[in-house]
Amino acid sequence: MYIDGDGVDKNYDKAFKLCKKLAGKGCPSGINLLGYCYDIGIGTDIDKEKSFELYRNAADLGNLNGLNNLGICYEGGVGTNVNKQKAFESYQKATELGSTNGMTHLGWCYEEGFGTDVNVKKAFELYSKAANLKNKYAQYNLALMYEKGKGIEKNMEQAIYWYKKSAEQEYYNAKKKLQKLIKNDKQNAYEYFKKAAELKHDAAQYNLANMYIDGDGVDKNYDKAFKLCKKLAGKGCTSGINLLGYCYDIGIGTDIDKEKALELYHKTANLGNCLAQYNLAHMYKDGEGVEIDFDKTFELFKKSAEKGYSDAISMLGYCYNNGIGTIADTQKAFELYQEAAILDNNCAQFNLALMYEIGEGIEKNMKQAIYWYKKSANKGNEDAQLRLEELLKDF
């Protein structure tokens, strides 16, 4: 509660002291949580070696979160050297104890051949098991496999089913993916959203507003988009309030008004909307409509990232990499870029590749650099395309 501010003001010093007491009593959960405090600097200085040691202690006591955190340390070289085999083993132990996060991590290991041979069928089985146990990340990964026909016959109906399941748990990447799939059949999607919007369905009005903004399946119409956003905001729809803020931010159907955008972003960010938190963070970072405040920038990117929004996870990595609102920590930056890269964020994939190329936050690895540059380049990242072209000249 002191860490998250649930029902009480945040107090990292009190949280840290309580974790130390619990750890001193040999409580596995307390030991793991103390490791987390050292990991990201809650009530104490960041100490990756100490956090690794505590995660290992908690894991040895059979703590599920400790096992998963230990696996992440071995996977990314956090407080220790990269050890693919030990990462795999940690996730395997967590899976055997019933951890759905462990199953999801282990599935990824099998999918990518990390610490084991590539086995997409095994990955599919693990994602399926965790997805049926309501793990939103596994549901998303399972949907991807159905969409791509990886480890299973391609099945778009099942892909959409699992994207919906993940989206219902507020996983932003699943929401975004679902919206893209629906928009692929643009004309039918437009007719569907238009009819539903006329029935005053919030989600349909929101999607229709986005279609008018982007020109997907219909001619761009900023005036109609703005009117729909105003209707949604008037009903208290958080996504609508954020989108109305975006209209004022860049001038969609109205004059640019940074102060109004700031006010609307603030309103919906306080209601927990991850997009508004992300947009507001950028305003504090760039000093648009408000004075530059890097502490607030960091805090808002962190809040948005905690909800699984890959753009925010990537930007939080950028903050750690450049010391924006926090102490520079290249290892933490690497971890966050890696997390967002696995979620198919092309900017994070580029930054992760760059870290592998120059050996920043991780041991230099040109094979991994090229792998992630390719991933980013395939998603249209021009910087990645240029860098990949240069590197491949030497291979």
Contacts in CASP RR format, 6 or more apart in sequence:
PFRMAT RR
TARGET T0000
AUTHOR 0000-0000-0000
METHOD contacts of the structure
MODEL  1
MYIDGDGVDKNYDKAFKLCKKLAGKGCPSGINLLGYCYDIGIGTDIDKEK
SFELYRNAADLGNLNGLNNLGICYEGGVGTNVNKQKAFESYQKATELGST
NGMTHLGWCYEEGFGTDVNVKKAFELYSKAANLKNKYAQYNLALMYEKGK
GIEKNMEQAIYWYKKSAEQEYYNAKKKLQKLIKNDKQNAYEYFKKAAELK
HDAAQYNLANMYIDGDGVDKNYDKAFKLCKKLAGKGCTSGINLLGYCYDI
GIGTDIDKEKALELYHKTANLGNCLAQYNLAHMYKDGEGVEIDFDKTFEL
FKKSAEKGYSDAISMLGYCYNNGIGTIADTQKAFELYQEAAILDNNCAQF
NLALMYEIGEGIEKNMKQAIYWYKKSANKGNEDAQLRLEELLKDF
1 7 0 8 1.000
1 8 0 8 1.000
2 8 0 8 1.000
2 10 0 8 1.000
2 11 0 8 1.000
2 12 0 8 1.000
2 14 0 8 1.000
2 15 0 8 1.000
2 18 0 8 1.000
3 10 0 8 1.000
3 12 0 8 1.000
3 15 0 8 1.000
3 42 0 8 1.000
4 10 0 8 1.000
12 37 0 8 1.000
12 41 0 8 1.000
12 42 0 8 1.000
12 43 0 8 1.000
13 43 0 8 1.000
15 37 0 8 1.000
15 42 0 8 1.000
15 43 0 8 1.000
16 34 0 8 1.000
16 37 0 8 1.000
16 42 0 8 1.000
16 43 0 8 1.000
16 44 0 8 1.000
19 30 0 8 1.000
19 33 0 8 1.000
19 34 0 8 1.000
19 35 0 8 1.000
19 37 0 8 1.000
20 34 0 8 1.000
22 29 0 8 1.000
22 30 0 8 1.000
22 31 0 8 1.000
22 33 0 8 1.000
22 34 0 8 1.000
23 30 0 8 1.000
23 31 0 8 1.000
23 33 0 8 1.000
23 34 0 8 1.000
23 54 0 8 1.000
26 61 0 8 1.000
28 58 0 8 1.000
28 61 0 8 1.000
28 62 0 8 1.000
28 63 0 8 1.000
28 66 0 8 1.000
29 58 0 8 1.000
29 63 0 8 1.000
29 65 0 8 1.000
30 58 0 8 1.000
31 54 0 8 1.000
31 57 0 8 1.000
31 58 0 8 1.000
31 61 0 8 1.000
31 63 0 8 1.000
32 54 0 8 1.000
32 55 0 8 1.000
32 58 0 8 1.000
32 63 0 8 1.000
32 65 0 8 1.000
32 66 0 8 1.000
32 69 0 8 1.000
34 54 0 8 1.000
35 50 0 8 1.000
35 51 0 8 1.000
35 54 0 8 1.000
35 55 0 8 1.000
35 58 0 8 1.000
35 69 0 8 1.000
36 42 0 8 1.000
36 51 0 8 1.000
36 69 0 8 1.000
37 43 0 8 1.000
37 44 0 8 1.000
37 51 0 8 1.000
38 44 0 8 1.000
38 46 0 8 1.000
38 47 0 8 1.000
38 48 0 8 1.000
38 50 0 8 1.000
38 51 0 8 1.000
38 54 0 8 1.000
39 46 0 8 1.000
39 48 0 8 1.000
39 51 0 8 1.000
39 55 0 8 1.000
39 69 0 8 1.000
39 78 0 8 1.000
40 46 0 8 1.000
40 332 0 8 1.000
46 327 0 8 1.000
46 329 0 8 1.000
46 332 0 8 1.000
48 78 0 8 1.000
48 79 0 8 1.000
48 331 0 8 1.000
49 79 0 8 1.000
49 80 0 8 1.000
51 73 0 8 1.000
51 78 0 8 1.000
51 79 0 8 1.000
52 70 0 8 1.000
52 73 0 8 1.000
52 78 0 8 1.000
52 79 0 8 1.000
52 80 0 8 1.000
55 66 0 8 1.000
55 69 0 8 1.000
55 70 0 8 1.000
55 73 0 8 1.000
56 70 0 8 1.000
58 65 0 8 1.000
58 66 0 8 1.000
58 67 0 8 1.000
58 69 0 8 1.000
58 70 0 8 1.000
59 66 0 8 1.000
59 67 0 8 1.000
59 69 0 8 1.000
59 70 0 8 1.000
59 90 0 8 1.000
59 93 0 8 1.000
62 93 0 8 1.000
62 97 0 8 1.000
64 94 0 8 1.000
64 97 0 8 1.000
64 98 0 8 1.000
64 99 0 8 1.000
64 101 0 8 1.000
64 102 0 8 1.000
66 94 0 8 1.000
67 90 0 8 1.000
67 91 0 8 1.000
67 93 0 8 1.000
67 94 0 8 1.000
67 97 0 8 1.000
67 99 0 8 1.000
67 102 0 8 1.000
68 90 0 8 1.000
68 91 0 8 1.000
68 94 0 8 1.000
68 99 0 8 1.000
68 101 0 8 1.000
68 102 0 8 1.000
68 105 0 8 1.000
70 86 0 8 1.000
70 90 0 8 1.000
71 86 0 8 1.000
71 87 0 8 1.000
71 90 0 8 1.000
71 91 0 8 1.000
71 105 0 8 1.000
72 78 0 8 1.000
72 87 0 8 1.000
72 105 0 8 1.000
72 335 0 8 1.000
73 79 0 8 1.000
73 80 0 8 1.000
73 87 0 8 1.000
74 80 0 8 1.000
74 82 0 8 1.000
74 83 0 8 1.000
74 84 0 8 1.000
74 86 0 8 1.000
74 87 0 8 1.000
74 90 0 8 1.000
75 82 0 8 1.000
75 84 0 8 1.000
75 87 0 8 1.000
75 114 0 8 1.000
75 338 0 8 1.000
76 82 0 8 1.000
76 87 0 8 1.000
76 331 0 8 1.000
76 334 0 8 1.000
76 335 0 8 1.000
76 338 0 8 1.000
76 362 0 8 1.000
77 83 0 8 1.000
77 331 0 8 1.000
77 362 0 8 1.000
78 331 0 8 1.000
78 332 0 8 1.000
78 335 0 8 1.000
79 331 0 8 1.000
81 363 0 8 1.000
82 362 0 8 1.000
82 363 0 8 1.000
84 114 0 8 1.000
84 115 0 8 1.000
85 115 0 8 1.000
87 109 0 8 1.000
87 114 0 8 1.000
87 115 0 8 1.000
88 106 0 8 1.000
88 109 0 8 1.000
88 114 0 8 1.000
88 115 0 8 1.000
88 116 0 8 1.000
91 102 0 8 1.000
91 105 0 8 1.000
91 106 0 8 1.000
91 107 0 8 1.000
91 109 0 8 1.000
92 106 0 8 1.000
94 101 0 8 1.000
94 102 0 8 1.000
94 103 0 8 1.000
94 105 0 8 1.000
94 106 0 8 1.000
95 102 0 8 1.000
95 103 0 8 1.000
95 106 0 8 1.000
95 126 0 8 1.000
100 130 0 8 1.000
100 133 0 8 1.000
100 134 0 8 1.000
100 135 0 8 1.000
100 138 0 8 1.000
101 130 0 8 1.000
101 135 0 8 1.000
101 137 0 8 1.000
102 130 0 8 1.000
103 126 0 8 1.000
103 127 0 8 1.000
103 129 0 8 1.000
103 130 0 8 1.000
103 133 0 8 1.000
103 135 0 8 1.000
103 138 0 8 1.000
104 126 0 8 1.000
104 127 0 8 1.000
104 130 0 8 1.000
104 135 0 8 1.000
104 137 0 8 1.000
104 138 0 8 1.000
104 141 0 8 1.000
106 126 0 8 1.000
107 122 0 8 1.000
107 123 0 8 1.000
107 126 0 8 1.000
107 127 0 8 1.000
107 141 0 8 1.000
108 114 0 8 1.000
108 123 0 8 1.000
108 141 0 8 1.000
108 342 0 8 1.000
109 115 0 8 1.000
109 116 0 8 1.000
110 116 0 8 1.000
110 118 0 8 1.000
110 119 0 8 1.000
110 120 0 8 1.000
110 122 0 8 1.000
110 123 0 8 1.000
110 126 0 8 1.000
111 118 0 8 1.000
111 120 0 8 1.000
111 123 0 8 1.000
111 141 0 8 1.000
111 150 0 8 1.000
112 118 0 8 1.000
113 119 0 8 1.000
120 145 0 8 1.000
120 150 0 8 1.000
120 151 0 8 1.000
121 151 0 8 1.000
121 152 0 8 1.000
123 145 0 8 1.000
123 151 0 8 1.000
124 142 0 8 1.000
124 145 0 8 1.000
124 150 0 8 1.000
124 151 0 8 1.000
124 152 0 8 1.000
126 138 0 8 1.000
127 138 0 8 1.000
127 141 0 8 1.000
127 142 0 8 1.000
127 145 0 8 1.000
128 138 0 8 1.000
128 142 0 8 1.000
129 138 0 8 1.000
130 137 0 8 1.000
130 138 0 8 1.000
131 138 0 8 1.000
131 139 0 8 1.000
131 141 0 8 1.000
131 142 0 8 1.000
131 162 0 8 1.000
131 165 0 8 1.000
134 165 0 8 1.000
134 169 0 8 1.000
136 165 0 8 1.000
136 166 0 8 1.000
136 169 0 8 1.000
136 170 0 8 1.000
136 171 0 8 1.000
136 174 0 8 1.000
137 166 0 8 1.000
137 171 0 8 1.000
139 162 0 8 1.000
139 163 0 8 1.000
139 165 0 8 1.000
139 166 0 8 1.000
139 169 0 8 1.000
139 171 0 8 1.000
139 174 0 8 1.000
140 162 0 8 1.000
140 163 0 8 1.000
140 166 0 8 1.000
140 171 0 8 1.000
140 173 0 8 1.000
140 174 0 8 1.000
140 177 0 8 1.000
142 162 0 8 1.000
143 158 0 8 1.000
143 159 0 8 1.000
143 160 0 8 1.000
143 161 0 8 1.000
143 162 0 8 1.000
143 163 0 8 1.000
143 166 0 8 1.000
143 174 0 8 1.000
143 177 0 8 1.000
144 150 0 8 1.000
144 159 0 8 1.000
145 151 0 8 1.000
145 152 0 8 1.000
146 152 0 8 1.000
146 154 0 8 1.000
146 155 0 8 1.000
146 156 0 8 1.000
146 158 0 8 1.000
146 159 0 8 1.000
146 162 0 8 1.000
147 154 0 8 1.000
147 156 0 8 1.000
147 159 0 8 1.000
147 181 0 8 1.000
148 154 0 8 1.000
149 155 0 8 1.000
156 181 0 8 1.000
159 181 0 8 1.000
160 178 0 8 1.000
160 181 0 8 1.000
163 174 0 8 1.000
163 177 0 8 1.000
163 178 0 8 1.000
163 181 0 8 1.000
164 174 0 8 1.000
164 178 0 8 1.000
165 174 0 8 1.000
166 173 0 8 1.000
166 174 0 8 1.000
167 174 0 8 1.000
167 175 0 8 1.000
167 178 0 8 1.000
170 307 0 8 1.000
171 308 0 8 1.000
172 274 0 8 1.000
172 275 0 8 1.000
172 307 0 8 1.000
172 308 0 8 1.000
172 309 0 8 1.000
172 310 0 8 1.000
173 308 0 8 1.000
173 309 0 8 1.000
173 310 0 8 1.000
173 343 0 8 1.000
173 344 0 8 1.000
179 207 0 8 1.000
179 210 0 8 1.000
182 189 0 8 1.000
182 192 0 8 1.000
182 207 0 8 1.000
183 189 0 8 1.000
183 211 0 8 1.000
183 216 0 8 1.000
183 217 0 8 1.000
186 211 0 8 1.000
186 216 0 8 1.000
186 217 0 8 1.000
186 218 0 8 1.000
187 217 0 8 1.000
189 207 0 8 1.000
189 211 0 8 1.000
189 216 0 8 1.000
189 217 0 8 1.000
190 208 0 8 1.000
190 211 0 8 1.000
190 216 0 8 1.000
190 217 0 8 1.000
190 218 0 8 1.000
192 204 0 8 1.000
193 204 0 8 1.000
193 205 0 8 1.000
193 207 0 8 1.000
193 208 0 8 1.000
193 211 0 8 1.000
194 204 0 8 1.000
194 208 0 8 1.000
195 204 0 8 1.000
196 203 0 8 1.000
196 204 0 8 1.000
196 205 0 8 1.000
197 204 0 8 1.000
197 205 0 8 1.000
197 208 0 8 1.000
197 228 0 8 1.000
202 232 0 8 1.000
202 235 0 8 1.000
202 237 0 8 1.000
202 239 0 8 1.000
202 240 0 8 1.000
205 228 0 8 1.000
205 231 0 8 1.000
205 232 0 8 1.000
206 228 0 8 1.000
206 232 0 8 1.000
206 237 0 8 1.000
206 239 0 8 1.000
206 240 0 8 1.000
206 243 0 8 1.000
208 228 0 8 1.000
209 224 0 8 1.000
209 225 0 8 1.000
209 228 0 8 1.000
209 229 0 8 1.000
209 232 0 8 1.000
209 240 0 8 1.000
209 243 0 8 1.000
210 216 0 8 1.000
210 225 0 8 1.000
210 243 0 8 1.000
211 217 0 8 1.000
211 218 0 8 1.000
212 218 0 8 1.000
212 220 0 8 1.000
212 221 0 8 1.000
212 222 0 8 1.000
212 224 0 8 1.000
212 225 0 8 1.000
212 228 0 8 1.000
213 220 0 8 1.000
213 222 0 8 1.000
213 225 0 8 1.000
213 252 0 8 1.000
214 220 0 8 1.000
222 247 0 8 1.000
222 251 0 8 1.000
222 252 0 8 1.000
222 253 0 8 1.000
223 253 0 8 1.000
225 247 0 8 1.000
225 252 0 8 1.000
225 253 0 8 1.000
226 244 0 8 1.000
226 247 0 8 1.000
226 252 0 8 1.000
226 253 0 8 1.000
226 254 0 8 1.000
229 240 0 8 1.000
229 243 0 8 1.000
229 244 0 8 1.000
229 245 0 8 1.000
229 247 0 8 1.000
230 244 0 8 1.000
232 239 0 8 1.000
232 240 0 8 1.000
232 241 0 8 1.000
232 243 0 8 1.000
232 244 0 8 1.000
233 240 0 8 1.000
233 241 0 8 1.000
233 244 0 8 1.000
233 264 0 8 1.000
238 268 0 8 1.000
238 271 0 8 1.000
238 272 0 8 1.000
238 273 0 8 1.000
238 276 0 8 1.000
239 268 0 8 1.000
239 273 0 8 1.000
239 275 0 8 1.000
240 268 0 8 1.000
241 264 0 8 1.000
241 267 0 8 1.000
241 268 0 8 1.000
241 271 0 8 1.000
241 273 0 8 1.000
241 276 0 8 1.000
242 264 0 8 1.000
242 265 0 8 1.000
242 268 0 8 1.000
242 273 0 8 1.000
242 275 0 8 1.000
242 276 0 8 1.000
242 279 0 8 1.000
244 264 0 8 1.000
245 260 0 8 1.000
245 261 0 8 1.000
245 264 0 8 1.000
245 265 0 8 1.000
245 279 0 8 1.000
246 252 0 8 1.000
246 261 0 8 1.000
246 279 0 8 1.000
247 253 0 8 1.000
247 254 0 8 1.000
248 254 0 8 1.000
248 256 0 8 1.000
248 257 0 8 1.000
248 258 0 8 1.000
248 260 0 8 1.000
248 261 0 8 1.000
248 264 0 8 1.000
249 256 0 8 1.000
249 258 0 8 1.000
249 261 0 8 1.000
249 265 0 8 1.000
249 279 0 8 1.000
249 288 0 8 1.000
250 256 0 8 1.000
258 283 0 8 1.000
258 288 0 8 1.000
258 289 0 8 1.000
259 289 0 8 1.000
261 279 0 8 1.000
261 283 0 8 1.000
261 289 0 8 1.000
262 280 0 8 1.000
262 283 0 8 1.000
262 288 0 8 1.000
262 289 0 8 1.000
262 290 0 8 1.000
264 276 0 8 1.000
265 276 0 8 1.000
265 279 0 8 1.000
265 280 0 8 1.000
265 283 0 8 1.000
266 276 0 8 1.000
266 280 0 8 1.000
267 276 0 8 1.000
268 276 0 8 1.000
269 276 0 8 1.000
269 277 0 8 1.000
269 279 0 8 1.000
269 280 0 8 1.000
269 300 0 8 1.000
269 303 0 8 1.000
272 303 0 8 1.000
272 307 0 8 1.000
274 303 0 8 1.000
274 304 0 8 1.000
274 307 0 8 1.000
274 308 0 8 1.000
274 309 0 8 1.000
274 312 0 8 1.000
275 304 0 8 1.000
275 309 0 8 1.000
277 300 0 8 1.000
277 301 0 8 1.000
277 303 0 8 1.000
277 304 0 8 1.000
277 307 0 8 1.000
277 312 0 8 1.000
278 300 0 8 1.000
278 301 0 8 1.000
278 304 0 8 1.000
278 309 0 8 1.000
278 311 0 8 1.000
278 312 0 8 1.000
278 315 0 8 1.000
280 300 0 8 1.000
281 296 0 8 1.000
281 297 0 8 1.000
281 298 0 8 1.000
281 300 0 8 1.000
281 301 0 8 1.000
281 304 0 8 1.000
281 312 0 8 1.000
281 315 0 8 1.000
282 288 0 8 1.000
282 297 0 8 1.000
283 289 0 8 1.000
283 290 0 8 1.000
284 290 0 8 1.000
284 292 0 8 1.000
284 293 0 8 1.000
284 294 0 8 1.000
284 296 0 8 1.000
284 297 0 8 1.000
284 300 0 8 1.000
285 292 0 8 1.000
285 294 0 8 1.000
285 297 0 8 1.000
285 324 0 8 1.000
286 292 0 8 1.000
294 324 0 8 1.000
294 325 0 8 1.000
295 325 0 8 1.000
297 319 0 8 1.000
297 324 0 8 1.000
297 325 0 8 1.000
298 316 0 8 1.000
298 319 0 8 1.000
298 324 0 8 1.000
298 325 0 8 1.000
298 326 0 8 1.000
301 312 0 8 1.000
301 315 0 8 1.000
301 316 0 8 1.000
301 319 0 8 1.000
302 316 0 8 1.000
304 311 0 8 1.000
304 312 0 8 1.000
305 312 0 8 1.000
305 313 0 8 1.000
305 315 0 8 1.000
305 316 0 8 1.000
305 336 0 8 1.000
308 343 0 8 1.000
310 340 0 8 1.000
310 343 0 8 1.000
310 344 0 8 1.000
310 345 0 8 1.000
310 348 0 8 1.000
311 340 0 8 1.000
311 345 0 8 1.000
311 347 0 8 1.000
313 336 0 8 1.000
313 339 0 8 1.000
313 340 0 8 1.000
313 343 0 8 1.000
313 345 0 8 1.000
313 348 0 8 1.000
314 336 0 8 1.000
314 337 0 8 1.000
314 340 0 8 1.000
314 345 0 8 1.000
314 347 0 8 1.000
314 348 0 8 1.000
314 351 0 8 1.000
316 336 0 8 1.000
317 332 0 8 1.000
317 333 0 8 1.000
317 336 0 8 1.000
317 337 0 8 1.000
317 340 0 8 1.000
317 351 0 8 1.000
318 324 0 8 1.000
318 333 0 8 1.000
318 351 0 8 1.000
319 325 0 8 1.000
319 326 0 8 1.000
320 326 0 8 1.000
320 328 0 8 1.000
320 329 0 8 1.000
320 330 0 8 1.000
320 332 0 8 1.000
320 333 0 8 1.000
320 336 0 8 1.000
321 328 0 8 1.000
321 330 0 8 1.000
321 333 0 8 1.000
321 351 0 8 1.000
322 328 0 8 1.000
323 329 0 8 1.000
330 355 0 8 1.000
330 360 0 8 1.000
330 361 0 8 1.000
331 361 0 8 1.000
331 362 0 8 1.000
333 351 0 8 1.000
333 355 0 8 1.000
333 361 0 8 1.000
334 352 0 8 1.000
334 355 0 8 1.000
334 360 0 8 1.000
334 361 0 8 1.000
334 362 0 8 1.000
336 348 0 8 1.000
337 348 0 8 1.000
337 351 0 8 1.000
337 352 0 8 1.000
337 355 0 8 1.000
338 348 0 8 1.000
338 352 0 8 1.000
339 348 0 8 1.000
340 347 0 8 1.000
340 348 0 8 1.000
341 348 0 8 1.000
341 349 0 8 1.000
341 352 0 8 1.000
341 372 0 8 1.000
341 375 0 8 1.000
344 375 0 8 1.000
344 379 0 8 1.000
346 375 0 8 1.000
346 376 0 8 1.000
346 379 0 8 1.000
346 380 0 8 1.000
346 381 0 8 1.000
346 384 0 8 1.000
347 376 0 8 1.000
347 381 0 8 1.000
349 372 0 8 1.000
349 373 0 8 1.000
349 375 0 8 1.000
349 376 0 8 1.000
349 379 0 8 1.000
349 381 0 8 1.000
349 384 0 8 1.000
350 372 0 8 1.000
350 373 0 8 1.000
350 376 0 8 1.000
350 381 0 8 1.000
350 383 0 8 1.000
350 384 0 8 1.000
350 387 0 8 1.000
352 372 0 8 1.000
353 368 0 8 1.000
353 369 0 8 1.000
353 370 0 8 1.000
353 371 0 8 1.000
353 372 0 8 1.000
353 373 0 8 1.000
353 375 0 8 1.000
353 376 0 8 1.000
353 384 0 8 1.000
353 387 0 8 1.000
354 360 0 8 1.000
354 369 0 8 1.000
354 387 0 8 1.000
355 361 0 8 1.000
355 362 0 8 1.000
356 362 0 8 1.000
356 364 0 8 1.000
356 365 0 8 1.000
356 366 0 8 1.000
356 368 0 8 1.000
356 369 0 8 1.000
356 372 0 8 1.000
357 364 0 8 1.000
357 366 0 8 1.000
357 369 0 8 1.000
357 387 0 8 1.000
357 391 0 8 1.000
358 364 0 8 1.000
359 365 0 8 1.000
366 391 0 8 1.000
369 391 0 8 1.000
370 388 0 8 1.000
370 391 0 8 1.000
370 392 0 8 1.000
370 395 0 8 1.000
373 384 0 8 1.000
373 387 0 8 1.000
373 388 0 8 1.000
373 391 0 8 1.000
374 384 0 8 1.000
374 388 0 8 1.000
376 383 0 8 1.000
376 384 0 8 1.000
377 384 0 8 1.000
377 385 0 8 1.000
377 388 0 8 1.000
END
